[in-house]
Amino acid sequence: MTTSKSHRFLRIEDVMKKTRLSKSYIYALAKTGGFPRSIKLVEGGTAVCWLESEVDEWMESKIQQRDEVVA
């Protein structure tokens, strides 16, 4: 399977830096569907990552929510 779209994986440290959220809050939000779901990197392993594009979309949605309240 080939795709022309480029994907970048972010580890939890990168997600924390990008969003300025704590590790525990990111996992709590993801558990309730309030944050993008993580991707297991290795079957049977514990390492996970997030798609940067999905994290960016989540951040954009927060900006839109803020702007809708102001408007």
mmCIF file as Biopython writes it, N, C-alpha, C and O atoms, coordinates in Angstrom:
data_model
#
loop_
_atom_site.group_PDB
_atom_site.id
_atom_site.type_symbol
_atom_site.label_atom_id
_atom_site.label_alt_id
_atom_site.label_comp_id
_atom_site.label_asym_id
_atom_site.label_entity_id
_atom_site.label_seq_id
_atom_site.pdbx_PDB_ins_code
_atom_site.Cartn_x
_atom_site.Cartn_y
_atom_site.Cartn_z
_atom_site.occupancy
_atom_site.B_iso_or_equiv
_atom_site.auth_seq_id
_atom_site.auth_asym_id
_atom_site.pdbx_PDB_model_num
ATOM 1   N N  . MET A ? 1  ? 0.844   -1.166 0.000  1.0 0.0 1  A 1 
ATOM 2   C CA . MET A ? 1  ? 0.000   0.000  0.000  1.0 0.0 1  A 1 
ATOM 3   C C  . MET A ? 1  ? 0.895   1.237  0.000  1.0 0.0 1  A 1 
ATOM 4   O O  . MET A ? 1  ? 1.788   1.359  0.838  1.0 0.0 1  A 1 
ATOM 5   N N  . THR A ? 2  ? 0.661   2.139  -0.923 1.0 0.0 2  A 1 
ATOM 6   C CA . THR A ? 2  ? 1.417   3.380  -0.964 1.0 0.0 2  A 1 
ATOM 7   C C  . THR A ? 2  ? 0.476   4.544  -0.766 1.0 0.0 2  A 1 
ATOM 8   O O  . THR A ? 2  ? -0.694  4.497  -1.144 1.0 0.0 2  A 1 
ATOM 9   N N  . THR A ? 3  ? 1.005   5.575  -0.171 1.0 0.0 3  A 1 
ATOM 10  C CA . THR A ? 3  ? 0.197   6.768  0.054  1.0 0.0 3  A 1 
ATOM 11  C C  . THR A ? 3  ? 1.066   7.989  -0.217 1.0 0.0 3  A 1 
ATOM 12  O O  . THR A ? 3  ? 2.265   7.975  0.061  1.0 0.0 3  A 1 
ATOM 13  N N  . SER A ? 4  ? 0.473   9.024  -0.751 1.0 0.0 4  A 1 
ATOM 14  C CA . SER A ? 4  ? 1.238   10.231 -1.042 1.0 0.0 4  A 1 
ATOM 15  C C  . SER A ? 4  ? 1.282   11.160 0.171  1.0 0.0 4  A 1 
ATOM 16  O O  . SER A ? 4  ? 2.060   12.114 0.187  1.0 0.0 4  A 1 
ATOM 17  N N  . LYS A ? 5  ? 0.467   10.897 1.171  1.0 0.0 5  A 1 
ATOM 18  C CA . LYS A ? 5  ? 0.430   11.732 2.358  1.0 0.0 5  A 1 
ATOM 19  C C  . LYS A ? 5  ? 1.568   11.348 3.299  1.0 0.0 5  A 1 
ATOM 20  O O  . LYS A ? 5  ? 1.796   10.169 3.569  1.0 0.0 5  A 1 
ATOM 21  N N  . SER A ? 6  ? 2.271   12.355 3.789  1.0 0.0 6  A 1 
ATOM 22  C CA . SER A ? 6  ? 3.376   12.122 4.704  1.0 0.0 6  A 1 
ATOM 23  C C  . SER A ? 6  ? 2.865   12.178 6.140  1.0 0.0 6  A 1 
ATOM 24  O O  . SER A ? 6  ? 2.116   13.085 6.503  1.0 0.0 6  A 1 
ATOM 25  N N  . HIS A ? 7  ? 3.270   11.215 6.948  1.0 0.0 7  A 1 
ATOM 26  C CA . HIS A ? 7  ? 2.856   11.161 8.346  1.0 0.0 7  A 1 
ATOM 27  C C  . HIS A ? 7  ? 4.073   11.315 9.237  1.0 0.0 7  A 1 
ATOM 28  O O  . HIS A ? 7  ? 5.153   10.807 8.934  1.0 0.0 7  A 1 
ATOM 29  N N  . ARG A ? 8  ? 3.883   12.019 10.334 1.0 0.0 8  A 1 
ATOM 30  C CA . ARG A ? 8  ? 4.953   12.146 11.318 1.0 0.0 8  A 1 
ATOM 31  C C  . ARG A ? 8  ? 4.422   11.669 12.652 1.0 0.0 8  A 1 
ATOM 32  O O  . ARG A ? 8  ? 3.390   12.145 13.125 1.0 0.0 8  A 1 
ATOM 33  N N  . PHE A ? 9  ? 5.124   10.734 13.255 1.0 0.0 9  A 1 
ATOM 34  C CA . PHE A ? 9  ? 4.760   10.224 14.566 1.0 0.0 9  A 1 
ATOM 35  C C  . PHE A ? 9  ? 5.386   11.085 15.655 1.0 0.0 9  A 1 
ATOM 36  O O  . PHE A ? 9  ? 6.544   11.490 15.559 1.0 0.0 9  A 1 
ATOM 37  N N  . LEU A ? 10 ? 4.601   11.355 16.688 1.0 0.0 10 A 1 
ATOM 38  C CA . LEU A ? 10 ? 5.089   12.076 17.854 1.0 0.0 10 A 1 
ATOM 39  C C  . LEU A ? 10 ? 5.034   11.155 19.055 1.0 0.0 10 A 1 
ATOM 40  O O  . LEU A ? 10 ? 4.021   10.497 19.291 1.0 0.0 10 A 1 
ATOM 41  N N  . ARG A ? 11 ? 6.113   11.102 19.814 1.0 0.0 11 A 1 
ATOM 42  C CA . ARG A ? 11 ? 6.109   10.372 21.079 1.0 0.0 11 A 1 
ATOM 43  C C  . ARG A ? 11 ? 5.513   11.283 22.139 1.0 0.0 11 A 1 
ATOM 44  O O  . ARG A ? 11 ? 5.328   12.475 21.893 1.0 0.0 11 A 1 
ATOM 45  N N  . ILE A ? 12 ? 5.210   10.748 23.305 1.0 0.0 12 A 1 
ATOM 46  C CA . ILE A ? 12 ? 4.513   11.489 24.345 1.0 0.0 12 A 1 
ATOM 47  C C  . ILE A ? 12 ? 5.247   12.785 24.714 1.0 0.0 12 A 1 
ATOM 48  O O  . ILE A ? 12 ? 4.604   13.806 24.959 1.0 0.0 12 A 1 
ATOM 49  N N  . GLU A ? 13 ? 6.570   12.755 24.755 1.0 0.0 13 A 1 
ATOM 50  C CA . GLU A ? 13 ? 7.334   13.957 25.107 1.0 0.0 13 A 1 
ATOM 51  C C  . GLU A ? 13 ? 7.082   15.075 24.100 1.0 0.0 13 A 1 
ATOM 52  O O  . GLU A ? 13 ? 6.959   16.243 24.469 1.0 0.0 13 A 1 
ATOM 53  N N  . ASP A ? 14 ? 7.006   14.699 22.814 1.0 0.0 14 A 1 
ATOM 54  C CA . ASP A ? 14 ? 6.745   15.686 21.763 1.0 0.0 14 A 1 
ATOM 55  C C  . ASP A ? 14 ? 5.326   16.231 21.860 1.0 0.0 14 A 1 
ATOM 56  O O  . ASP A ? 14 ? 5.099   17.425 21.661 1.0 0.0 14 A 1 
ATOM 57  N N  . VAL A ? 15 ? 4.373   15.355 22.167 1.0 0.0 15 A 1 
ATOM 58  C CA . VAL A ? 15 ? 2.975   15.784 22.318 1.0 0.0 15 A 1 
ATOM 59  C C  . VAL A ? 15 ? 2.861   16.746 23.505 1.0 0.0 15 A 1 
ATOM 60  O O  . VAL A ? 15 ? 2.149   17.748 23.433 1.0 0.0 15 A 1 
ATOM 61  N N  . MET A ? 16 ? 3.561   16.436 24.585 1.0 0.0 16 A 1 
ATOM 62  C CA . MET A ? 16 ? 3.532   17.306 25.757 1.0 0.0 16 A 1 
ATOM 63  C C  . MET A ? 16 ? 4.102   18.686 25.431 1.0 0.0 16 A 1 
ATOM 64  O O  . MET A ? 16 ? 3.542   19.703 25.841 1.0 0.0 16 A 1 
ATOM 65  N N  . LYS A ? 17 ? 5.207   18.723 24.699 1.0 0.0 17 A 1 
ATOM 66  C CA . LYS A ? 17 ? 5.809   20.000 24.315 1.0 0.0 17 A 1 
ATOM 67  C C  . LYS A ? 17 ? 4.888   20.793 23.393 1.0 0.0 17 A 1 
ATOM 68  O O  . LYS A ? 17 ? 4.729   22.004 23.542 1.0 0.0 17 A 1 
ATOM 69  N N  . LYS A ? 18 ? 4.289   20.092 22.442 1.0 0.0 18 A 1 
ATOM 70  C CA . LYS A ? 18 ? 3.449   20.749 21.445 1.0 0.0 18 A 1 
ATOM 71  C C  . LYS A ? 18 ? 2.163   21.309 22.058 1.0 0.0 18 A 1 
ATOM 72  O O  . LYS A ? 18 ? 1.744   22.416 21.718 1.0 0.0 18 A 1 
ATOM 73  N N  . THR A ? 19 ? 1.542   20.553 22.953 1.0 0.0 19 A 1 
ATOM 74  C CA . THR A ? 19 ? 0.252   20.961 23.519 1.0 0.0 19 A 1 
ATOM 75  C C  . THR A ? 19 ? 0.375   21.694 24.843 1.0 0.0 19 A 1 
ATOM 76  O O  . THR A ? 19 ? -0.556  22.385 25.258 1.0 0.0 19 A 1 
ATOM 77  N N  . ARG A ? 20 ? 1.516   21.552 25.513 1.0 0.0 20 A 1 
ATOM 78  C CA . ARG A ? 20 ? 1.744   22.096 26.850 1.0 0.0 20 A 1 
ATOM 79  C C  . ARG A ? 20 ? 0.842   21.445 27.892 1.0 0.0 20 A 1 
ATOM 80  O O  . ARG A ? 20 ? 0.533   22.049 28.918 1.0 0.0 20 A 1 
ATOM 81  N N  . LEU A ? 21 ? 0.420   20.203 27.623 1.0 0.0 21 A 1 
ATOM 82  C CA . LEU A ? 21 ? -0.388  19.421 28.559 1.0 0.0 21 A 1 
ATOM 83  C C  . LEU A ? 21 ? 0.496   18.389 29.241 1.0 0.0 21 A 1 
ATOM 84  O O  . LEU A ? 21 ? 1.524   17.982 28.700 1.0 0.0 21 A 1 
ATOM 85  N N  . SER A ? 22 ? 0.086   17.969 30.435 1.0 0.0 22 A 1 
ATOM 86  C CA . SER A ? 22 ? 0.847   16.942 31.138 1.0 0.0 22 A 1 
ATOM 87  C C  . SER A ? 22 ? 0.569   15.566 30.541 1.0 0.0 22 A 1 
ATOM 88  O O  . SER A ? 22 ? -0.436  15.353 29.863 1.0 0.0 22 A 1 
ATOM 89  N N  . LYS A ? 23 ? 1.469   14.658 30.806 1.0 0.0 23 A 1 
ATOM 90  C CA . LYS A ? 23 ? 1.342   13.286 30.321 1.0 0.0 23 A 1 
ATOM 91  C C  . LYS A ? 23 ? 0.042   12.652 30.811 1.0 0.0 23 A 1 
ATOM 92  O O  . LYS A ? 23 ? -0.696  12.051 30.030 1.0 0.0 23 A 1 
ATOM 93  N N  . SER A ? 24 ? -0.232  12.788 32.103 1.0 0.0 24 A 1 
ATOM 94  C CA . SER A ? 24 ? -1.432  12.154 32.657 1.0 0.0 24 A 1 
ATOM 95  C C  . SER A ? 24 ? -2.704  12.764 32.073 1.0 0.0 24 A 1 
ATOM 96  O O  . SER A ? 24 ? -3.690  12.056 31.870 1.0 0.0 24 A 1 
ATOM 97  N N  . TYR A ? 25 ? -2.692  14.069 31.803 1.0 0.0 25 A 1 
ATOM 98  C CA . TYR A ? 25 ? -3.894  14.710 31.248 1.0 0.0 25 A 1 
ATOM 99  C C  . TYR A ? 25 ? -4.119  14.284 29.796 1.0 0.0 25 A 1 
ATOM 100 O O  . TYR A ? 25 ? -5.260  14.103 29.372 1.0 0.0 25 A 1 
ATOM 101 N N  . ILE A ? 26 ? -3.044  14.125 29.041 1.0 0.0 26 A 1 
ATOM 102 C CA . ILE A ? 26 ? -3.171  13.653 27.657 1.0 0.0 26 A 1 
ATOM 103 C C  . ILE A ? 26 ? -3.808  12.268 27.636 1.0 0.0 26 A 1 
ATOM 104 O O  . ILE A ? 26 ? -4.732  12.017 26.862 1.0 0.0 26 A 1 
ATOM 105 N N  . TYR A ? 27 ? -3.314  11.370 28.488 1.0 0.0 27 A 1 
ATOM 106 C CA . TYR A ? 27 ? -3.873  10.017 28.538 1.0 0.0 27 A 1 
ATOM 107 C C  . TYR A ? 27 ? -5.317  10.028 29.032 1.0 0.0 27 A 1 
ATOM 108 O O  . TYR A ? 27 ? -6.142  9.261  28.535 1.0 0.0 27 A 1 
ATOM 109 N N  . ALA A ? 28 ? -5.636  10.881 29.999 1.0 0.0 28 A 1 
ATOM 110 C CA . ALA A ? 28 ? -7.012  10.973 30.501 1.0 0.0 28 A 1 
ATOM 111 C C  . ALA A ? 28 ? -7.952  11.485 29.411 1.0 0.0 28 A 1 
ATOM 112 O O  . ALA A ? 28 ? -9.050  10.952 29.243 1.0 0.0 28 A 1 
ATOM 113 N N  . LEU A ? 29 ? -7.537  12.504 28.676 1.0 0.0 29 A 1 
ATOM 114 C CA . LEU A ? 29 ? -8.352  13.020 27.579 1.0 0.0 29 A 1 
ATOM 115 C C  . LEU A ? 29 ? -8.549  11.967 26.491 1.0 0.0 29 A 1 
ATOM 116 O O  . LEU A ? 29 ? -9.655  11.796 25.978 1.0 0.0 29 A 1 
ATOM 117 N N  . ALA A ? 30 ? -7.476  11.266 26.144 1.0 0.0 30 A 1 
ATOM 118 C CA . ALA A ? 30 ? -7.556  10.239 25.100 1.0 0.0 30 A 1 
ATOM 119 C C  . ALA A ? 30 ? -8.505  9.117  25.517 1.0 0.0 30 A 1 
ATOM 120 O O  . ALA A ? 30 ? -9.238  8.575  24.690 1.0 0.0 30 A 1 
ATOM 121 N N  . LYS A ? 31 ? -8.484  8.775  26.801 1.0 0.0 31 A 1 
ATOM 122 C CA . LYS A ? 31 ? -9.342  7.695  27.303 1.0 0.0 31 A 1 
ATOM 123 C C  . LYS A ? 31 ? -10.824 8.031  27.154 1.0 0.0 31 A 1 
ATOM 124 O O  . LYS A ? 31 ? -11.646 7.145  26.918 1.0 0.0 31 A 1 
ATOM 125 N N  . THR A ? 32 ? -11.161 9.303  27.292 1.0 0.0 32 A 1 
ATOM 126 C CA . THR A ? 32 ? -12.566 9.726  27.198 1.0 0.0 32 A 1 
ATOM 127 C C  . THR A ? 32 ? -12.951 10.197 25.800 1.0 0.0 32 A 1 
ATOM 128 O O  . THR A ? 32 ? -14.080 10.638 25.584 1.0 0.0 32 A 1 
ATOM 129 N N  . GLY A ? 33 ? -12.015 10.108 24.841 1.0 0.0 33 A 1 
ATOM 130 C CA . GLY A ? 33 ? -12.299 10.525 23.475 1.0 0.0 33 A 1 
ATOM 131 C C  . GLY A ? 33 ? -12.082 12.010 23.238 1.0 0.0 33 A 1 
ATOM 132 O O  . GLY A ? 33 ? -12.440 12.519 22.176 1.0 0.0 33 A 1 
ATOM 133 N N  . GLY A ? 34 ? -11.505 12.712 24.201 1.0 0.0 34 A 1 
ATOM 134 C CA . GLY A ? 34 ? -11.280 14.134 24.067 1.0 0.0 34 A 1 
ATOM 135 C C  . GLY A ? 34 ? -9.941  14.504 23.460 1.0 0.0 34 A 1 
ATOM 136 O O  . GLY A ? 34 ? -9.604  15.686 23.378 1.0 0.0 34 A 1 
ATOM 137 N N  . PHE A ? 35 ? -9.178  13.518 23.034 1.0 0.0 35 A 1 
ATOM 138 C CA . PHE A ? 35 ? -7.868  13.731 22.426 1.0 0.0 35 A 1 
ATOM 139 C C  . PHE A ? 35 ? -7.644  12.586 21.446 1.0 0.0 35 A 1 
ATOM 140 O O  . PHE A ? 35 ? -8.177  11.494 21.644 1.0 0.0 35 A 1 
ATOM 141 N N  . PRO A ? 36 ? -6.857  12.820 20.384 1.0 0.0 36 A 1 
ATOM 142 C CA . PRO A ? 36 ? -6.623  11.731 19.409 1.0 0.0 36 A 1 
ATOM 143 C C  . PRO A ? 36 ? -6.083  10.461 20.070 1.0 0.0 36 A 1 
ATOM 144 O O  . PRO A ? 36 ? -5.326  10.516 21.040 1.0 0.0 36 A 1 
ATOM 145 N N  . ARG A ? 37 ? -6.487  9.333  19.525 1.0 0.0 37 A 1 
ATOM 146 C CA . ARG A ? 37 ? -6.024  8.040  20.037 1.0 0.0 37 A 1 
ATOM 147 C C  . ARG A ? 37 ? -4.578  7.799  19.645 1.0 0.0 37 A 1 
ATOM 148 O O  . ARG A ? 37 ? -4.125  8.234  18.586 1.0 0.0 37 A 1 
ATOM 149 N N  . SER A ? 38 ? -3.875  7.116  20.496 1.0 0.0 38 A 1 
ATOM 150 C CA . SER A ? 38 ? -2.479  6.780  20.218 1.0 0.0 38 A 1 
ATOM 151 C C  . SER A ? 38 ? -2.406  5.568  19.293 1.0 0.0 38 A 1 
ATOM 152 O O  . SER A ? 38 ? -3.382  4.845  19.096 1.0 0.0 38 A 1 
ATOM 153 N N  . ILE A ? 39 ? -1.224  5.375  18.740 1.0 0.0 39 A 1 
ATOM 154 C CA . ILE A ? 39 ? -0.940  4.257  17.836 1.0 0.0 39 A 1 
ATOM 155 C C  . ILE A ? 39 ? 0.141   3.406  18.480 1.0 0.0 39 A 1 
ATOM 156 O O  . ILE A ? 39 ? 1.195   3.919  18.856 1.0 0.0 39 A 1 
ATOM 157 N N  . LYS A ? 40 ? -0.115  2.097  18.611 1.0 0.0 40 A 1 
ATOM 158 C CA . LYS A ? 40 ? 0.926   1.193  19.135 1.0 0.0 40 A 1 
ATOM 159 C C  . LYS A ? 40 ? 2.007   1.040  18.085 1.0 0.0 40 A 1 
ATOM 160 O O  . LYS A ? 40 ? 1.722   0.760  16.921 1.0 0.0 40 A 1 
ATOM 161 N N  . LEU A ? 41 ? 3.243   1.224  18.503 1.0 0.0 41 A 1 
ATOM 162 C CA . LEU A ? 41 ? 4.359   1.113  17.565 1.0 0.0 41 A 1 
ATOM 163 C C  . LEU A ? 41 ? 4.781   -0.319 17.318 1.0 0.0 41 A 1 
ATOM 164 O O  . LEU A ? 41 ? 5.200   -0.663 16.213 1.0 0.0 41 A 1 
ATOM 165 N N  . VAL A ? 42 ? 4.674   -1.160 18.340 1.0 0.0 42 A 1 
ATOM 166 C CA . VAL A ? 42 ? 5.074   -2.556 18.218 1.0 0.0 42 A 1 
ATOM 167 C C  . VAL A ? 42 ? 3.984   -3.424 18.817 1.0 0.0 42 A 1 
ATOM 168 O O  . VAL A ? 42 ? 3.579   -3.218 19.961 1.0 0.0 42 A 1 
ATOM 169 N N  . GLU A ? 43 ? 3.512   -4.387 18.054 1.0 0.0 43 A 1 
ATOM 170 C CA . GLU A ? 43 ? 2.483   -5.309 18.553 1.0 0.0 43 A 1 
ATOM 171 C C  . GLU A ? 43 ? 2.993   -6.009 19.807 1.0 0.0 43 A 1 
ATOM 172 O O  . GLU A ? 43 ? 4.067   -6.611 19.808 1.0 0.0 43 A 1 
ATOM 173 N N  . GLY A ? 44 ? 2.211   -5.918 20.861 1.0 0.0 44 A 1 
ATOM 174 C CA . GLY A ? 44 ? 2.591   -6.533 22.121 1.0 0.0 44 A 1 
ATOM 175 C C  . GLY A ? 44 ? 3.486   -5.665 22.981 1.0 0.0 44 A 1 
ATOM 176 O O  . GLY A ? 44 ? 3.782   -6.020 24.122 1.0 0.0 44 A 1 
ATOM 177 N N  . GLY A ? 45 ? 3.925   -4.520 22.444 1.0 0.0 45 A 1 
ATOM 178 C CA . GLY A ? 45 ? 4.795   -3.611 23.189 1.0 0.0 45 A 1 
ATOM 179 C C  . GLY A ? 45 ? 3.999   -2.513 23.868 1.0 0.0 45 A 1 
ATOM 180 O O  . GLY A ? 45 ? 2.773   -2.460 23.770 1.0 0.0 45 A 1 
ATOM 181 N N  . THR A ? 46 ? 4.706   -1.652 24.549 1.0 0.0 46 A 1 
ATOM 182 C CA . THR A ? 46 ? 4.038   -0.551 25.258 1.0 0.0 46 A 1 
ATOM 183 C C  . THR A ? 46 ? 4.292   0.806  24.613 1.0 0.0 46 A 1 
ATOM 184 O O  . THR A ? 46 ? 3.654   1.787  24.995 1.0 0.0 46 A 1 
ATOM 185 N N  . ALA A ? 47 ? 5.197   0.893  23.654 1.0 0.0 47 A 1 
ATOM 186 C CA . ALA A ? 47 ? 5.513   2.164  23.009 1.0 0.0 47 A 1 
ATOM 187 C C  . ALA A ? 47 ? 4.360   2.611  22.116 1.0 0.0 47 A 1 
ATOM 188 O O  . ALA A ? 47 ? 3.850   1.846  21.298 1.0 0.0 47 A 1 
ATOM 189 N N  . VAL A ? 48 ? 3.964   3.867  22.295 1.0 0.0 48 A 1 
ATOM 190 C CA . VAL A ? 48 ? 2.894   4.433  21.478 1.0 0.0 48 A 1 
ATOM 191 C C  . VAL A ? 48 ? 3.327   5.791  20.937 1.0 0.0 48 A 1 
ATOM 192 O O  . VAL A ? 48 ? 4.288   6.395  21.414 1.0 0.0 48 A 1 
ATOM 193 N N  . CYS A ? 49 ? 2.598   6.248  19.937 1.0 0.0 49 A 1 
ATOM 194 C CA . CYS A ? 49 ? 2.841   7.562  19.363 1.0 0.0 49 A 1 
ATOM 195 C C  . CYS A ? 49 ? 1.506   8.136  18.907 1.0 0.0 49 A 1 
ATOM 196 O O  . CYS A ? 49 ? 0.477   7.462  18.942 1.0 0.0 49 A 1 
ATOM 197 N N  . TRP A ? 50 ? 1.543   9.385  18.482 1.0 0.0 50 A 1 
ATOM 198 C CA . TRP A ? 50 ? 0.369   10.060 17.954 1.0 0.0 50 A 1 
ATOM 199 C C  . TRP A ? 50 ? 0.735   10.620 16.593 1.0 0.0 50 A 1 
ATOM 200 O O  . TRP A ? 50 ? 1.895   10.951 16.347 1.0 0.0 50 A 1 
ATOM 201 N N  . LEU A ? 51 ? -0.248  10.731 15.705 1.0 0.0 51 A 1 
ATOM 202 C CA . LEU A ? 51 ? -0.015  11.367 14.421 1.0 0.0 51 A 1 
ATOM 203 C C  . LEU A ? 51 ? 0.014   12.877 14.636 1.0 0.0 51 A 1 
ATOM 204 O O  . LEU A ? 51 ? -0.907  13.442 15.225 1.0 0.0 51 A 1 
ATOM 205 N N  . GLU A ? 52 ? 1.050   13.513 14.169 1.0 0.0 52 A 1 
ATOM 206 C CA . GLU A ? 52 ? 1.169   14.959 14.350 1.0 0.0 52 A 1 
ATOM 207 C C  . GLU A ? 52 ? -0.023  15.687 13.730 1.0 0.0 52 A 1 
ATOM 208 O O  . GLU A ? 52 ? -0.510  16.664 14.298 1.0 0.0 52 A 1 
ATOM 209 N N  . SER A ? 53 ? -0.493  15.226 12.584 1.0 0.0 53 A 1 
ATOM 210 C CA . SER A ? 53 ? -1.623  15.878 11.921 1.0 0.0 53 A 1 
ATOM 211 C C  . SER A ? 53 ? -2.881  15.825 12.787 1.0 0.0 53 A 1 
ATOM 212 O O  . SER A ? 53 ? -3.655  16.782 12.805 1.0 0.0 53 A 1 
ATOM 213 N N  . GLU A ? 54 ? -3.095  14.720 13.507 1.0 0.0 54 A 1 
ATOM 214 C CA . GLU A ? 54 ? -4.266  14.615 14.384 1.0 0.0 54 A 1 
ATOM 215 C C  . GLU A ? 54 ? -4.134  15.515 15.604 1.0 0.0 54 A 1 
ATOM 216 O O  . GLU A ? 54 ? -5.120  16.096 16.056 1.0 0.0 54 A 1 
ATOM 217 N N  . VAL A ? 55 ? -2.930  15.633 16.136 1.0 0.0 55 A 1 
ATOM 218 C CA . VAL A ? 55 ? -2.701  16.541 17.264 1.0 0.0 55 A 1 
ATOM 219 C C  . VAL A ? 55 ? -2.915  17.977 16.800 1.0 0.0 55 A 1 
ATOM 220 O O  . VAL A ? 55 ? -3.523  18.774 17.514 1.0 0.0 55 A 1 
ATOM 221 N N  . ASP A ? 56 ? -2.422  18.312 15.612 1.0 0.0 56 A 1 
ATOM 222 C CA . ASP A ? 56 ? -2.622  19.649 15.058 1.0 0.0 56 A 1 
ATOM 223 C C  . ASP A ? 56 ? -4.105  19.945 14.856 1.0 0.0 56 A 1 
ATOM 224 O O  . ASP A ? 56 ? -4.566  21.044 15.163 1.0 0.0 56 A 1 
ATOM 225 N N  . GLU A ? 57 ? -4.856  18.968 14.339 1.0 0.0 57 A 1 
ATOM 226 C CA . GLU A ? 57 ? -6.302  19.144 14.148 1.0 0.0 57 A 1 
ATOM 227 C C  . GLU A ? 57 ? -7.001  19.359 15.483 1.0 0.0 57 A 1 
ATOM 228 O O  . GLU A ? 57 ? -7.910  20.184 15.575 1.0 0.0 57 A 1 
ATOM 229 N N  . TRP A ? 58 ? -6.594  18.633 16.513 1.0 0.0 58 A 1 
ATOM 230 C CA . TRP A ? 58 ? -7.174  18.796 17.843 1.0 0.0 58 A 1 
ATOM 231 C C  . TRP A ? 58 ? -6.919  20.220 18.348 1.0 0.0 58 A 1 
ATOM 232 O O  . TRP A ? 58 ? -7.818  20.862 18.890 1.0 0.0 58 A 1 
ATOM 233 N N  . MET A ? 59 ? -5.691  20.703 18.166 1.0 0.0 59 A 1 
ATOM 234 C CA . MET A ? 59 ? -5.358  22.058 18.594 1.0 0.0 59 A 1 
ATOM 235 C C  . MET A ? 59 ? -6.191  23.092 17.826 1.0 0.0 59 A 1 
ATOM 236 O O  . MET A ? 59 ? -6.689  24.052 18.414 1.0 0.0 59 A 1 
ATOM 237 N N  . GLU A ? 60 ? -6.338  22.893 16.526 1.0 0.0 60 A 1 
ATOM 238 C CA . GLU A ? 60 ? -7.169  23.796 15.718 1.0 0.0 60 A 1 
ATOM 239 C C  . GLU A ? 60 ? -8.620  23.797 16.193 1.0 0.0 60 A 1 
ATOM 240 O O  . GLU A ? 60 ? -9.273  24.840 16.210 1.0 0.0 60 A 1 
ATOM 241 N N  . SER A ? 61 ? -9.121  22.621 16.579 1.0 0.0 61 A 1 
ATOM 242 C CA . SER A ? 61 ? -10.510 22.547 17.053 1.0 0.0 61 A 1 
ATOM 243 C C  . SER A ? 61 ? -10.686 23.337 18.347 1.0 0.0 61 A 1 
ATOM 244 O O  . SER A ? 61 ? -11.747 23.918 18.576 1.0 0.0 61 A 1 
ATOM 245 N N  . LYS A ? 62 ? -9.661  23.365 19.191 1.0 0.0 62 A 1 
ATOM 246 C CA . LYS A ? 62 ? -9.715  24.148 20.429 1.0 0.0 62 A 1 
ATOM 247 C C  . LYS A ? 62 ? -9.759  25.639 20.116 1.0 0.0 62 A 1 
ATOM 248 O O  . LYS A ? 62 ? -10.464 26.396 20.783 1.0 0.0 62 A 1 
ATOM 249 N N  . ILE A ? 63 ? -9.008  26.060 19.103 1.0 0.0 63 A 1 
ATOM 250 C CA . ILE A ? 63 ? -9.027  27.463 18.689 1.0 0.0 63 A 1 
ATOM 251 C C  . ILE A ? 63 ? -10.395 27.825 18.132 1.0 0.0 63 A 1 
ATOM 252 O O  . ILE A ? 63 ? -10.927 28.893 18.435 1.0 0.0 63 A 1 
ATOM 253 N N  . GLN A ? 64 ? -10.976 26.930 17.306 1.0 0.0 64 A 1 
ATOM 254 C CA . GLN A ? 64 ? -12.300 27.182 16.740 1.0 0.0 64 A 1 
ATOM 255 C C  . GLN A ? 64 ? -13.364 27.265 17.833 1.0 0.0 64 A 1 
ATOM 256 O O  . GLN A ? 64 ? -14.245 28.122 17.779 1.0 0.0 64 A 1 
ATOM 257 N N  . GLN A ? 65 ? -13.284 26.376 18.826 1.0 0.0 65 A 1 
ATOM 258 C CA . GLN A ? 65 ? -14.231 26.417 19.950 1.0 0.0 65 A 1 
ATOM 259 C C  . GLN A ? 65 ? -14.144 27.760 20.663 1.0 0.0 65 A 1 
ATOM 260 O O  . GLN A ? 65 ? -15.167 28.363 20.987 1.0 0.0 65 A 1 
ATOM 261 N N  . ARG A ? 66 ? -12.931 28.223 20.905 1.0 0.0 66 A 1 
ATOM 262 C CA . ARG A ? 66 ? -12.733 29.518 21.563 1.0 0.0 66 A 1 
ATOM 263 C C  . ARG A ? 66 ? -13.346 30.643 20.730 1.0 0.0 66 A 1 
ATOM 264 O O  . ARG A ? 66 ? -14.031 31.517 21.262 1.0 0.0 66 A 1 
ATOM 265 N N  . ASP A ? 67 ? -13.094 30.613 19.422 1.0 0.0 67 A 1 
ATOM 266 C CA . ASP A ? 67 ? -13.572 31.680 18.542 1.0 0.0 67 A 1 
ATOM 267 C C  . ASP A ? 67 ? -15.092 31.667 18.412 1.0 0.0 67 A 1 
ATOM 268 O O  . ASP A ? 67 ? -15.701 32.726 18.258 1.0 0.0 67 A 1 
ATOM 269 N N  . GLU A ? 68 ? -15.715 30.496 18.471 1.0 0.0 68 A 1 
ATOM 270 C CA . GLU A ? 68 ? -17.173 30.406 18.403 1.0 0.0 68 A 1 
ATOM 271 C C  . GLU A ? 68 ? -17.819 31.021 19.633 1.0 0.0 68 A 1 
ATOM 272 O O  . GLU A ? 68 ? -18.879 31.638 19.536 1.0 0.0 68 A 1 
ATOM 273 N N  . VAL A ? 69 ? -17.192 30.858 20.781 1.0 0.0 69 A 1 
ATOM 274 C CA . VAL A ? 69 ? -17.726 31.430 22.018 1.0 0.0 69 A 1 
ATOM 275 C C  . VAL A ? 69 ? -17.638 32.943 21.986 1.0 0.0 69 A 1 
ATOM 276 O O  . VAL A ? 69 ? -18.543 33.627 22.464 1.0 0.0 69 A 1 
ATOM 277 N N  . VAL A ? 70 ? -16.556 33.475 21.424 1.0 0.0 70 A 1 
ATOM 278 C CA . VAL A ? 70 ? -16.363 34.925 21.346 1.0 0.0 70 A 1 
ATOM 279 C C  . VAL A ? 70 ? -17.306 35.544 20.346 1.0 0.0 70 A 1 
ATOM 280 O O  . VAL A ? 70 ? -17.828 36.632 20.588 1.0 0.0 70 A 1 
ATOM 281 N N  . ALA A ? 71 ? -17.540 34.878 19.221 1.0 0.0 71 A 1 
ATOM 282 C CA . ALA A ? 71 ? -18.351 35.442 18.131 1.0 0.0 71 A 1 
ATOM 283 C C  . ALA A ? 71 ? -19.811 35.549 18.458 1.0 0.0 71 A 1 
ATOM 284 O O  . ALA A ? 71 ? -20.598 36.005 17.629 1.0 0.0 71 A 1 
#
